[in-house]
Every structure is written in C-alpha cells, then in structure tokens.
Amino acid sequence: MLTASSYHDALASLSYHFVHLVEEAFNIPQHTFDAFFSAADDSDGKSTFLPPQHRLKLLKYPPARDAATATGQGVGAHKDSSGWLTFLYQVGSEPGLEVLGRDGTWIAAPPLAGTFVVNFGNAFEAATDGAVRATVHRVRAPRERTRYSIPFFMGLPLDLTVSEIRSYIPEAVKGMRRDDEGEEAVRKTAVSSFLDPRWDSLGESQLRKWIRSHEDVARKWYGDEVTNYYVS
C-alpha cells in the first residue's frame, strides 16, 4: 500500500509539471491551470475547489483463450473520461495497446522501457473545443503472456464545471480546430458530450458515465427514475 501511495504521489507531481508544458505549448502563462490542482485560496483563505480526485489502477490482461484469433479479455475502443490526462505505464514487453490515428487506422503503441503513454481525456477535448482530441484507444488481449499496465488518471475537482475550465483556455486555442477543419465540418461533428450544458458539472458527468456503463448496478442502487434520466 505504501508503495502504491508513493507511486501515486510521484505521478501526481509529474502530471503537474506536464500541464505546465501544455501551457507553454498553448502560449498560456505558466501556472494558469494550477488553480485546478493545488487548492488555490480565495480572498477568504478557503479552497476554491475540492481536491482533484486522481486515480491509480493496476490492470491484468490474461492471455487470449484462442491465440490464433486473439479473442479474450481486452478493452474496447474508448476515451478516458475520468479526468484531464492519463499517464500509462506498460509493465514488461507484452504489446496490446493501440491508438486510433487521425486517418482512422489503429496504431500499435508497444511498451518502451522507461516511458509513459500520455492520453488526453474528454474534459481536455471539451475545454479546447476539440483542438486537443481525447485519445481513442483500445487494448488487444495478449496472445502468449499475461499483460500488466498501471494507468494514472489525473483528475479534476468534481465541483469544477466545464464552463469554468473553458474560461481559462484562450480563444486562439479554441479556434485551432475551426482553422484546421473549417466552420462547416466543426458544426457537423460534435466535440464531446461534455459540452452538453446538462452535464456541465464534472462530478455529474462522472456519475452519468458510470450509470451508463453499469446500468444494472445503477438501477439497483439509484432506482429507475435516476437511471432513466442519465441514460436517455
């Protein structure tokens, strides 16, 4: 437990430094996003936001039941919707991770010693109007050996709203997608469900995500009325 806690805290520190690099790339003053992660104080000396909820997971993928077709436990194509950034450490040398390229092809992302795979999350895509796309990725079941990976999800305060995040992003950054794809293409393609004003609160967005992913559990514990509201 102590090792996991130490690793979690080290990744949190690394993620804050990485965010500063993102600010530099966007030509945003450094420390612009610190208020999301460092419990910035307001004039009354109280925390502006709740502490961010970072998460660490330990994942195990057994070898495929049928090595010829590689059918077995993996993860389907998805975007990380639990926060801002994901830092994935792939343990060992067993491949399986694939990332969707802009042209629609899947690109293998095999383990490289001493490196992390960094994914952008749904909130980042929504905040930048799609200038930075959330990374679509999947995991193929390993063929021979068990695959292990350790993702660290850089969270955001659950009382923060997408609107508040977007207020920190310069218009020049949010306009990058329109400049690249054109106004018409942007209008025809929704950036993210996170831009739905009904789910502006990140906490409620997370609740909606889990209810939609585990509808049977939601109906058991939250009832049909709440579940129907979020799955509709």
N, C-alpha and C positions, 0 to 999 in steps of 0.2 A: 504494500500500500504506500509506504514511504517513497519507494522508487517511482511509482506511478504519479504521486503528487509532485515530486521534484521535476519529473519529466513534463508534466502539465504546466508547471510554473515557468519552466525554461522555454517551452513553446509559446506561452503567452507573451513572454518578454520578446522573443524573436518576432512574433507576429506584429507587435507594436513598432519595431524597427522597420519591418517590411512595409507597413502602412505609410511610414514616412517616405519610403522610396516611391510609393504610389503617388503621394502628394507632390513629390519632386517631378515625377513624370507628367503630372497634370498641370504643372506650374502653379500649384496651390501652396500658399505659405505653410511651411513645416509646422506640425503640431495642430493643424486645423481640425483633425479628427480626434484629437486627444480627449475631448470632452465626452466622447462615446465610451471611452475605456478607462479613464482614470478618476472617475467620480469627481468631476470638476465641481468646485464650490461656487455657489451663487452669493449674492450680497449678504444673505443671512447666515452664511457659513454652513449651509446644508448641501448635501449631494444633489446635483441637478438630475441625475438619472440613477436608476438602480444599477448595481454592479453587473457587468456583462456576464452572461452565462456561457462560458467556454465549456466544451465537452471533449472528452477523450474516449476513444473506443478501441477495443482490442478485437480484431476480426480474424476468424479462421475459416478458410475455404478448403474443405476436403477434396481429394481428387475426384474427377468425374466418374460416375458409375460406369459409363461407357466411354472408354478412352478414345475409341475410333471416331465418335461423334462429339466428344467433349460435352455431353449432356450431364448436368449435375448442378450443384449449388453454386450460384454466382449472384450477380446483382444486375438487374436490367438497366437500361438507359435512363438516366435521371440527372437533375441538377441538385446541388446541395442547397437546401432552403433553410438551414438552421442558423445561418449567420452571414458573416462578412467574407471570410476567407477560410479555406481548408488547407492544412499542411499534412500531406500524406507521406508517411514513411513506409516503404515496402521492404519487409524483412526478408533477407535471403535473396535468392536469384530466380524464384519461380515467377514467370510472367502471368499476365491475365488482364491487367488494366488497359483499357482502350479509351481514347478521347475522340469525340466527333469533330472532324475538321470543318472548316467553313464551306468546303465544297460537298459536304455530305458523306465523306468517306471516313471510316474508322482508322485511327492512327494508334499503333501499339505504343504503350508507354512502359517499357520494361524497367525493372529496378536498376538503379545506378547507385553504386556504393557511395555513401556519404552525402546523399541528396534527398530533397523532399520534392514531391509533386505539389504544386500550389494551384488550387482551384478557386475561382471566383464564385461567390454564392448569388442566390436570387436577389437578395437585398441590394447587392452591388450593381446588378444589372438594372434594377428598377431605379436606383438612385441616379444613375448616369444616363437614363433614357436609352439604354441599350448600347451606349458607346463601348462599354465593357460588358461582354456577354458572359452570363453564368456558364460554367464549363459543363457541357453534356458529356457524361462518361458512363462506362459500364465495366463490369468485371466478368471475364470468362472463367468458368470452372477450370482449375488446373488439371492437366492430363495425368501427371505421374505423382508429384509430391504435394503435400499439403501447403497451401499458400497462407501467409500471415501478413497482415498490414495493420498499421496503427494510425488512424486519422485523428487529427486535432482540429476541431471546429471552432474557429474564432467567432465567438458570439457577440451579440449586441444587446444592450439593455432592453428588456421586454416591454418597458414602458415608453420606449422611443418609438416614434412614428416614421413611416417612410417619408412623409412630407417634411419632417424635421431634417432627416438625412439629406434630402434633395436640396434643402435650403443652403447646405454647405458646398454644393457642387456648382462651380462656375457655369454660366450659360455656354461658354465656349466649349466646355467638355460635353455638356448635354447635347450640343448641336453637332457633335462629331458624326453621329450615326446618320443624321439628315444630310450632312455634307457628303457622306460616303455613299449612301444608298438612294438619296433623293426623297423628297417630301411624300410622293405618292406611295413608294414602297414602304415607308415608315408607317403611313396611315393604314395600310392593308395588313400589317404584321404587328400583332400585339407584342409588346416587350415582355411583360410579366404580369401574372395575376396579382403580384404585389402592388400594382398600380391601381387596382380596383379600390375605390375610396371606401368600400365597406370594410376592407381589411387593412386600413392604414396603420393600425397598431401592430407592432411586430409580435407582441405577445398573442394577440388574437390570430394573427397569420399562422403562428406556430400551432395554436390549438386547432385551427381549421385543417392544417396539413396532417396532423396526427389523426384527427377524426376521419378524414377522407382516406387515409392509408389503412386505418384499422376500424372500419365502420362497425363491425360486430362488437368490438370492445366498447366503442362509443355508445352504442345502443344499450349495452348492459349497464354502463355506469352513468351516462348522461341522459338517457331516455330518447325517445323518438323525436320529440319536438326540437330539441337542441341539435341532434344529429341531422335531421332533415334540413334544418336551417343552413348548416355548413356544407352539406354535400350537394345542395341544389345549385 
